[in-house]
């Protein structure tokens, strides 16, 4: 039980570090998960408004990679009027097959 707790804490710490590197000062990505599917996969995630004001428009752009780490496409999610401290639950279902996803640009206006 103790080992499982330590593993969960270590995993959470690594996830948090990755999310911080994919965020900006107004919008922090908290999670990003691939949902394997056929013929293509999708992904979901959460981002929190930490701007202290309403974010009128938010855009997150993603790179999509195949199992060999090759860039195979891009995806984008958008939201409007995100209240302060609110969590935006985003999702995307790109048409190109991919195995991993990484946010490369986060904009909040």
HELIX and SHEET records of a PDB file:
HELIX    1   1 UNK A    2  UNK A   21  1                                  20    
SHEET    1   A 3 UNK A  27  UNK A  35  0                                        
SHEET    2   A 3 UNK A  42  UNK A  49 -1                                        
SHEET    3   A 3 UNK A  87  UNK A  92 -1                                        
SHEET    1   B 3 UNK A  71  UNK A  82  0                                        
SHEET    2   B 3 UNK A  55  UNK A  65 -1                                        
SHEET    3   B 3 UNK A 100  UNK A 108 -1                                        
END                                                                             
